Each structure stands twice: as structure tokens, then as C-alpha cells.
Amino acid sequence: MAKRKSSGGLTGLERSGGTVFFVCYLLLLPLAAGPARRLGEELMGRRISGELYGAAYYYVLFAVTAILFHHLLGTSTRRFLDDPARALKTAAAGLVAYYGLCGLAARLGQVFSDRSGNLNDSAISARTGSAPHMTLLIVVFLAPFVEETLFRGLVFGGLKERSRLLAYAASCALFALAHVWQFAVANRDPAYFAVMAQYLAPGLALAWTYEHSGTLWASIGLHAGANALSALAGAV
């Protein structure tokens, strides 16, 4: 299967503005989430549930991402419409690779760390039980759109022009870091960083899917499908 160019489509504004937004998303916004929620509760004079706040949080991220990266998303949409069968086949192959690599990473995690359970799957399962509709909205629709645009569209797509190896390494490492560092800080336990290995595998499958399909919609679909399966498994 010949590869299609997946690094194009980023404008100068998307690179610069997107980088600032990405840093805020990765490091600043998670720290500001708690204070922002408490401020909202004080202003509204009522308690805001974690599920409602999470949905509002990702709605804002979704809107900012769609506006800021409209050119990149438009390019990805045209590429998808040019050959939707290719995108779907690549996403299907990526799904197989996703679960194969995740299974291998889980086995390695059991060898090197006592925290072998997947933090993302555990969080999805817990939220699905208490607020299934809100959880599905976030993990199936909003979060995959935001994360794929940032980690694959911005990081992978932007770096691939310099080095394909660097693009894979940086996008996978940052994707893993984003899902782990808050647990390490909250629990004051650096051992949580060992769990990053669980996210390097799906990051690799998602980046491969984006690169070989040439469109973000393939990796978004793969990401959404994997999260949906996790949510359904947690609900059983």
C-alpha cells in the first residue's frame, strides 16, 4: 500500500497558534481544571458534576481545535472524500495493530511495573457506569477529535517534514505523557511514568494510520472506535 502525504495542510498560523494551544492543553489546562470548576460553582451558586464539567471542558477544546485547525481539517476532509475506502481499510488495519501492540505493551508492563492496568480504560469504565451518555460523548466524539488533531495533525504532521523517526517518537511520547503525568503528580509517585509504555503502543498505531491514510479522519475513527470498545467492555 503506497503512502499518501500526511504532513501537509498546516498553515503558519496553525503551526504557531497550534503549538501555543498544544502546550496549554498538555500542561496548563489540566492544572487549571479544578480551580476553574470551583470558580464556576461559586458564580453559578450550584455544584457542577464532574461529568458535566468534563463535557463542557471538551466542548470548548473541540470548538477551539476546529477553529484553529480549520485548514488542516479541511485538507484531511478532502483527502478522505477522495478515497474513503482507503481510509476505512487503513483504520481497520490500524485497529488490529492497536490491540496487538497494546496487548504486548500490557504484558511488558506486568514485568516492569505493578501498575499494569490501563489508566485510560479504568477511567472510562468508572465514568461509563455513573454517566454513560456524557462519557460516550467525550471519549467517542470529542476527545478523539481533539487529540488526533493535536498529536497526529500538529505534532506528527509538523515534524514529519524534518524527520519521520522524530515525528513518530515525539507524537507517541507526548501522547503517552499526556495520559500519565497527572496521575504521577496527583499521587506524588513517579512510578506512574512507567505506565507510559501502555500509550506508546496505541500512539504508534494511530500515527501509522494517519500517515498511511493521509487523513486525520482515519486516525480519529480508529481512536473513537477503540474508546467505544473500552466503554462497552466496561459497561458489560
Residue frames relative to the residue before (quaternion, step in Angstrom):
aa qw qx qy qz dx dy dz
M 1.0000 0.0000 0.0000 0.0000 0.00 0.00 0.00
A 0.3402 -0.7506 0.5284 0.2042 3.59 -0.60 1.08
K 0.4285 -0.7090 0.5031 0.2463 3.51 -1.08 0.79
R 0.2860 -0.7229 0.6011 0.1853 3.51 -1.17 0.66
K 0.5822 -0.5948 0.4220 0.3593 3.54 -1.12 0.65
S 0.0832 -0.8273 0.5556 0.0087 3.55 -0.65 1.14
S 0.5903 0.6061 -0.3598 0.3935 3.61 1.25 -0.01
G 0.5939 0.5958 -0.3651 0.3988 3.58 1.20 -0.35
G 0.6058 0.6031 -0.4026 0.3275 3.52 -1.32 0.11
L 0.6241 0.5356 -0.3488 0.4495 3.61 1.17 -0.36
T 0.2604 -0.7451 0.5935 0.1574 3.55 -0.84 0.98
G 0.6892 -0.4623 0.3465 0.4372 3.56 -1.30 0.16
L 0.6543 0.5073 -0.3120 0.4661 3.58 0.98 -0.81
E 0.6429 0.5155 -0.3264 0.4631 3.56 1.01 -0.76
R 0.6422 0.5186 -0.3260 0.4609 3.58 1.04 -0.72
S 0.7393 0.4182 -0.2366 0.4718 3.58 0.73 -1.06
G 0.7058 0.4397 -0.2627 0.4893 3.57 0.79 -1.01
G 0.6444 0.5323 -0.3153 0.4494 3.54 1.05 -0.78
T 0.6288 0.5331 -0.3348 0.4564 3.58 1.05 -0.72
V 0.6418 0.5065 -0.3180 0.4801 3.60 0.98 -0.83
F 0.6637 0.5007 -0.2974 0.4694 3.57 0.92 -0.92
F 0.6429 0.5369 -0.3189 0.4436 3.57 0.99 -0.84
V 0.6488 0.5058 -0.3164 0.4723 3.60 0.94 -0.86
C 0.6451 0.5096 -0.3155 0.4739 3.58 0.98 -0.84
Y 0.6573 0.5152 -0.3019 0.4598 3.57 0.95 -0.93
L 0.7195 0.4750 -0.2553 0.4375 3.56 0.86 -0.96
L 0.8447 0.2340 -0.0638 0.4771 3.58 0.81 -1.01
L 0.7663 0.4092 -0.2146 0.4464 3.59 0.87 -0.90
L 0.6839 0.5178 -0.3044 0.4141 3.59 0.78 -0.97
P 0.6347 0.5190 -0.3659 0.4403 3.66 0.90 -0.67
L 0.6659 0.4926 -0.3008 0.4728 3.59 1.07 -0.70
A 0.7000 0.4661 -0.2642 0.4722 3.56 1.13 -0.67
A 0.4744 0.7100 -0.4282 0.2958 3.60 1.23 -0.30
G 0.6795 0.5018 -0.2954 0.4463 3.59 0.85 -0.95
P 0.6901 0.4591 -0.2897 0.4786 3.63 0.77 -0.95
A 0.6399 0.5248 -0.3332 0.4517 3.61 1.01 -0.75
R 0.6409 0.5188 -0.3225 0.4648 3.56 1.01 -0.77
R 0.6658 0.4973 -0.3030 0.4665 3.59 0.94 -0.88
L 0.6299 0.5246 -0.3294 0.4685 3.57 1.05 -0.75
G 0.6463 0.5186 -0.3120 0.4648 3.57 0.99 -0.84
E 0.6461 0.5156 -0.3203 0.4627 3.58 1.01 -0.78
E 0.6483 0.5105 -0.3182 0.4668 3.58 1.03 -0.78
L 0.6770 0.4936 -0.2949 0.4594 3.58 0.93 -0.88
M 0.7290 0.4148 -0.2327 0.4923 3.58 1.01 -0.81
G 0.3570 -0.7574 0.4780 0.2654 3.57 1.20 -0.40
R 0.7030 0.3746 -0.2652 0.5433 3.57 1.14 0.59
R 0.5553 -0.6080 0.4531 0.3416 3.52 -1.26 0.44
I 0.2285 -0.7493 0.6079 0.1296 3.54 -1.06 0.82
S 0.4016 -0.7292 0.4983 0.2424 3.59 -0.61 1.09
G 0.6180 -0.5634 0.4016 0.3733 3.54 -1.18 0.55
E 0.6483 0.5262 -0.3184 0.4487 3.57 1.02 -0.78
L 0.6651 0.4936 -0.3013 0.4724 3.58 0.96 -0.88
Y 0.6548 0.5014 -0.3188 0.4671 3.56 0.94 -0.85
G 0.6401 0.5334 -0.3267 0.4461 3.58 0.99 -0.81
A 0.6523 0.5053 -0.3136 0.4700 3.58 0.98 -0.83
A 0.6573 0.4998 -0.3114 0.4702 3.59 0.94 -0.87
Y 0.6208 0.5567 -0.3228 0.4477 3.56 1.03 -0.88
Y 0.7353 0.4137 -0.2417 0.4793 3.58 0.81 -0.97
Y 0.5570 0.5726 -0.3985 0.4507 3.61 1.16 -0.41
V 0.6527 0.5024 -0.3041 0.4787 3.57 0.99 -0.89
L 0.6528 0.5054 -0.3103 0.4713 3.59 0.93 -0.89
F 0.6265 0.5446 -0.3206 0.4562 3.57 1.02 -0.85
A 0.6856 0.4907 -0.2851 0.4559 3.56 0.86 -1.00
V 0.6611 0.4991 -0.3083 0.4678 3.59 0.91 -0.91
T 0.6503 0.5220 -0.3099 0.4567 3.58 0.96 -0.88
A 0.6697 0.5059 -0.2990 0.4540 3.59 0.89 -0.94
I 0.6834 0.4752 -0.2845 0.4756 3.59 0.98 -0.83
L 0.7062 0.4883 -0.2723 0.4344 3.57 0.80 -1.04
F 0.7915 0.2813 -0.1321 0.5262 3.59 0.98 -0.87
H 0.1971 0.8300 -0.5065 0.1254 3.60 1.10 0.60
H 0.6466 0.5156 -0.3364 0.4505 3.61 1.01 -0.68
L 0.6484 0.5107 -0.3052 0.4750 3.58 0.95 -0.90
L 0.6776 0.4864 -0.2906 0.4688 3.58 0.92 -0.90
G 0.6226 0.5323 -0.3375 0.4638 3.57 1.07 -0.69
T 0.6439 0.5135 -0.3109 0.4744 3.57 1.01 -0.84
S 0.6597 0.5051 -0.3043 0.4659 3.58 0.96 -0.87
T 0.6379 0.5271 -0.3275 0.4561 3.58 1.03 -0.76
R 0.6525 0.5052 -0.3174 0.4672 3.60 0.95 -0.82
R 0.6540 0.5062 -0.3138 0.4665 3.58 0.97 -0.80
F 0.6289 0.5200 -0.3347 0.4711 3.57 1.04 -0.72
L 0.6953 0.4770 -0.2776 0.4604 3.58 0.87 -0.93
D 0.5836 0.5798 -0.3717 0.4303 3.59 1.17 -0.49
D 0.8039 -0.0320 0.0625 0.5907 3.58 1.04 -0.78
P 0.0795 -0.8429 0.5307 0.0389 3.61 0.41 1.16
A 0.5985 0.5733 -0.3701 0.4198 3.60 1.06 -0.65
R 0.6334 0.5304 -0.3256 0.4598 3.56 1.01 -0.80
A 0.6588 0.5160 -0.3070 0.4534 3.57 0.92 -0.93
L 0.6772 0.4948 -0.2914 0.4601 3.58 0.94 -0.89
K 0.6508 0.5063 -0.3149 0.4700 3.58 0.98 -0.81
T 0.6562 0.5042 -0.3105 0.4678 3.57 0.97 -0.84
A 0.6408 0.5164 -0.3232 0.4671 3.59 1.00 -0.81
A 0.6402 0.5202 -0.3240 0.4632 3.59 1.02 -0.78
A 0.6539 0.4879 -0.3078 0.4895 3.58 0.97 -0.84
G 0.6379 0.5353 -0.3172 0.4538 3.56 1.05 -0.78
L 0.6219 0.5450 -0.3378 0.4496 3.58 1.08 -0.71
V 0.6321 0.5159 -0.3234 0.4792 3.57 1.02 -0.80
A 0.6664 0.4922 -0.2930 0.4773 3.57 0.94 -0.94
Y 0.6037 0.5865 -0.3390 0.4203 3.56 1.04 -0.84
Y 0.7455 0.3993 -0.2311 0.4810 3.58 0.72 -1.04
G 0.6099 0.5446 -0.3558 0.4526 3.57 1.11 -0.57
L 0.6937 0.4623 -0.2677 0.4832 3.56 0.89 -0.94
C 0.6358 0.5280 -0.3312 0.4552 3.58 1.03 -0.75
G 0.6310 0.5301 -0.3282 0.4617 3.58 1.05 -0.76
L 0.6518 0.5044 -0.3033 0.4783 3.55 1.01 -0.84
A 0.6567 0.5107 -0.3080 0.4615 3.58 0.95 -0.88
A 0.6324 0.5359 -0.3328 0.4495 3.59 1.03 -0.77
R 0.6502 0.5109 -0.3154 0.4656 3.58 0.99 -0.80
L 0.6540 0.4951 -0.3095 0.4810 3.56 1.00 -0.82
G 0.6309 0.5493 -0.3307 0.4369 3.56 1.05 -0.76
Q 0.6328 0.5330 -0.3259 0.4574 3.57 1.07 -0.70
V 0.6465 0.5217 -0.3148 0.4591 3.56 1.17 -0.59
F 0.8054 0.3293 -0.1365 0.4735 3.56 0.87 -1.01
S 0.8059 0.1661 -0.0878 0.5614 3.61 1.16 -0.27
D 0.4245 -0.6912 0.5186 0.2702 3.56 -1.14 0.65
R 0.6231 0.4926 -0.3406 0.5031 3.59 1.32 0.01
S 0.1169 0.8523 -0.4967 0.1149 3.53 0.69 1.15
G 0.5426 0.6188 -0.4132 0.3898 3.60 1.19 -0.26
N 0.4837 -0.6718 0.4774 0.2946 3.57 -1.02 0.76
L 0.4134 -0.7395 0.4789 0.2299 3.57 -0.58 1.19
N 0.6452 0.5286 -0.3187 0.4503 3.57 1.00 -0.81
D 0.6726 0.4885 -0.2973 0.4696 3.59 0.88 -0.92
S 0.6409 0.5284 -0.3242 0.4526 3.58 1.01 -0.80
A 0.6652 0.4993 -0.3013 0.4664 3.57 0.96 -0.89
I 0.6470 0.5163 -0.3157 0.4638 3.58 0.97 -0.86
S 0.6578 0.5183 -0.3126 0.4482 3.59 0.92 -0.90
A 0.6632 0.5090 -0.3060 0.4555 3.58 0.96 -0.89
R 0.7037 0.4598 -0.2719 0.4683 3.57 0.91 -0.89
T 0.6016 0.5684 -0.3663 0.4252 3.58 1.09 -0.65
G 0.6581 0.5268 -0.3134 0.4372 3.56 0.99 -0.78
S 0.7459 0.4069 -0.2230 0.4779 3.60 0.98 -0.82
A 0.8055 0.0156 0.0253 0.5918 3.60 1.03 -0.73
P 0.1321 -0.8598 0.4866 0.0808 3.60 0.45 1.18
H 0.6873 0.4966 -0.3093 0.4305 3.60 0.85 -0.88
M 0.6542 0.4991 -0.3042 0.4799 3.57 0.94 -0.88
T 0.6577 0.5242 -0.3091 0.4440 3.56 0.96 -0.91
L 0.6671 0.4941 -0.3015 0.4689 3.58 0.90 -0.89
L 0.6074 0.5537 -0.3486 0.4504 3.58 1.03 -0.74
I 0.7068 0.4628 -0.2632 0.4658 3.55 0.91 -0.97
V 0.7913 0.3860 -0.2025 0.4288 3.58 0.57 -1.17
V 0.7148 0.4289 -0.2661 0.4841 3.61 1.13 -0.48
F 0.8019 0.2958 -0.1462 0.4981 3.60 0.96 -0.76
L 0.7825 0.3855 -0.2115 0.4408 3.58 0.57 -1.11
A 0.7127 0.4763 -0.2754 0.4351 3.59 0.68 -1.09
P 0.6646 0.4912 -0.3418 0.4475 3.68 0.79 -0.78
F 0.6271 0.5392 -0.3376 0.4494 3.59 1.01 -0.78
V 0.6926 0.4741 -0.2758 0.4685 3.57 0.85 -1.00
E 0.7165 0.4719 -0.2707 0.4367 3.57 0.75 -1.04
E 0.6715 0.4863 -0.3184 0.4597 3.61 0.91 -0.77
T 0.6267 0.5281 -0.3431 0.4589 3.58 1.01 -0.71
L 0.7135 0.4459 -0.2553 0.4764 3.58 0.95 -0.87
F 0.7737 0.3858 -0.2172 0.4533 3.60 0.57 -1.10
R 0.7504 0.3418 -0.2145 0.5236 3.58 0.96 -0.73
G 0.7133 0.4557 -0.2811 0.4523 3.61 0.76 -0.95
L 0.7590 0.3755 -0.1999 0.4929 3.57 0.77 -1.05
V 0.7608 0.3919 -0.2273 0.4648 3.59 0.54 -1.15
F 0.7277 0.4154 -0.2544 0.4828 3.60 0.64 -1.09
G 0.6940 0.4890 -0.2874 0.4434 3.57 0.80 -1.01
G 0.6832 0.4910 -0.2962 0.4522 3.57 0.98 -0.82
L 0.7231 0.4447 -0.2510 0.4651 3.59 0.93 -0.86
K 0.5649 0.6297 -0.3918 0.3617 3.60 1.11 -0.56
E 0.5791 0.5811 -0.3759 0.4309 3.57 1.16 -0.50
R 0.6955 0.4355 -0.2617 0.5080 3.60 1.15 -0.59
S 0.7875 -0.1495 0.1602 0.5760 3.55 0.83 -1.05
R 0.4287 -0.7049 0.5068 0.2499 3.55 -0.77 1.04
L 0.6474 0.5173 -0.3152 0.4625 3.59 0.99 -0.85
L 0.6516 0.5070 -0.3117 0.4703 3.59 0.95 -0.86
A 0.6331 0.5420 -0.3309 0.4425 3.58 1.00 -0.82
Y 0.6661 0.4811 -0.2999 0.4846 3.58 0.93 -0.86
A 0.6836 0.5037 -0.2974 0.4365 3.58 0.82 -1.00
A 0.7091 0.4682 -0.2737 0.4506 3.59 0.80 -0.98
S 0.6791 0.4896 -0.3079 0.4520 3.59 0.86 -0.91
C 0.6683 0.4896 -0.3050 0.4697 3.60 0.98 -0.80
A 0.6743 0.5027 -0.3024 0.4485 3.60 0.91 -0.91
L 0.6806 0.4781 -0.2921 0.4721 3.59 0.92 -0.88
F 0.6098 0.5423 -0.3402 0.4672 3.58 1.08 -0.72
A 0.6653 0.4885 -0.2947 0.4816 3.58 0.98 -0.86
L 0.6512 0.5271 -0.3150 0.4460 3.58 0.92 -0.90
A 0.6459 0.5489 -0.3213 0.4222 3.58 0.95 -0.88
H 0.7234 0.4440 -0.2438 0.4691 3.59 1.07 -0.70
V 0.7455 0.4285 -0.2049 0.4675 3.60 1.23 -0.28
W 0.6510 0.5944 -0.3530 0.3136 3.59 0.81 -0.97
Q 0.6208 0.5543 -0.3577 0.4236 3.61 1.04 -0.65
F 0.6273 0.5202 -0.3347 0.4731 3.59 1.08 -0.70
A 0.6492 0.5208 -0.3155 0.4559 3.58 0.99 -0.84
V 0.6805 0.4770 -0.2872 0.4764 3.59 0.95 -0.85
A 0.6752 0.5091 -0.3033 0.4393 3.58 0.86 -0.97
N 0.7590 0.3537 -0.1899 0.5126 3.58 1.01 -0.81
R 0.3365 -0.7666 0.4781 0.2655 3.57 1.35 -0.04
D 0.5404 0.5942 -0.3868 0.4531 3.51 0.98 0.94
P 0.2725 -0.8004 0.5123 0.1509 3.61 -0.23 1.24
A 0.4957 0.6624 -0.4309 0.3603 3.59 1.23 -0.25
Y 0.5464 0.6236 -0.3987 0.3919 3.58 1.19 -0.41
F 0.5803 0.6008 -0.3810 0.3964 3.58 1.13 -0.52
A 0.5447 0.6061 -0.4020 0.4176 3.59 1.21 -0.33
V 0.6049 0.5743 -0.3454 0.4300 3.57 1.21 -0.56
M 0.4506 0.7017 -0.4464 0.3244 3.60 1.23 -0.23
A 0.5628 0.6226 -0.3840 0.3851 3.58 1.13 -0.63
Q 0.6056 0.5718 -0.3540 0.4254 3.59 1.11 -0.65
Y 0.7414 0.4211 -0.2200 0.4739 3.58 1.07 -0.72
L 0.5111 0.6193 -0.4312 0.4114 3.58 1.25 -0.18
A 0.6439 0.5464 -0.3134 0.4343 3.57 1.04 -0.82
P 0.7064 0.4121 -0.2912 0.4964 3.66 0.71 -0.88
G 0.5980 0.5618 -0.3642 0.4406 3.60 1.09 -0.64
L 0.6438 0.5206 -0.3098 0.4674 3.56 1.05 -0.81
A 0.6670 0.4981 -0.3002 0.4657 3.60 0.93 -0.90
L 0.6644 0.5054 -0.3017 0.4605 3.59 0.97 -0.84
A 0.6539 0.4994 -0.3154 0.4729 3.59 0.99 -0.82
W 0.6339 0.5232 -0.3294 0.4647 3.59 1.00 -0.81
T 0.6466 0.5256 -0.3159 0.4537 3.57 0.95 -0.87
Y 0.6569 0.4994 -0.3103 0.4720 3.58 0.95 -0.83
E 0.6783 0.5061 -0.2991 0.4408 3.55 0.86 -0.96
H 0.7506 0.4227 -0.2313 0.4521 3.59 0.78 -0.98
S 0.6820 0.4472 -0.3053 0.4916 3.61 1.12 -0.42
G 0.3516 -0.7552 0.4803 0.2745 3.57 1.13 -0.66
T 0.7447 0.3376 -0.2113 0.5355 3.59 1.24 0.10
L 0.5249 -0.6456 0.4629 0.3057 3.55 -1.03 0.81
W 0.5983 0.6044 -0.3707 0.3733 3.58 1.07 -0.64
A 0.5939 0.5512 -0.3697 0.4547 3.59 1.16 -0.45
S 0.7071 0.4300 -0.2702 0.4921 3.60 0.87 -0.91
I 0.5914 0.5429 -0.3671 0.4698 3.60 1.11 -0.58
G 0.6623 0.5074 -0.3002 0.4624 3.58 0.93 -0.90
L 0.6432 0.5124 -0.3152 0.4737 3.57 1.00 -0.84
H 0.6623 0.5094 -0.2962 0.4628 3.58 0.89 -0.96
A 0.6643 0.4971 -0.2971 0.4726 3.59 0.92 -0.91
G 0.6593 0.5171 -0.3075 0.4509 3.58 0.93 -0.86
A 0.6594 0.5029 -0.3068 0.4671 3.58 0.94 -0.88
N 0.6627 0.4921 -0.3067 0.4738 3.60 0.98 -0.81
A 0.6308 0.5355 -0.3308 0.4538 3.58 1.04 -0.76
L 0.6512 0.5059 -0.3124 0.4716 3.57 1.00 -0.82
S 0.6257 0.5255 -0.3328 0.4707 3.60 1.07 -0.72
A 0.6576 0.5081 -0.3077 0.4633 3.56 0.98 -0.88
L 0.6673 0.4957 -0.3045 0.4651 3.58 0.94 -0.85
A 0.6353 0.5256 -0.3293 0.4601 3.58 1.03 -0.77
G 0.6678 0.5055 -0.2932 0.4611 3.56 1.07 -0.77
A 0.6713 0.5066 -0.2940 0.4542 3.55 1.17 -0.59
V 0.5810 0.5960 -0.3666 0.4157 3.57 1.24 -0.41
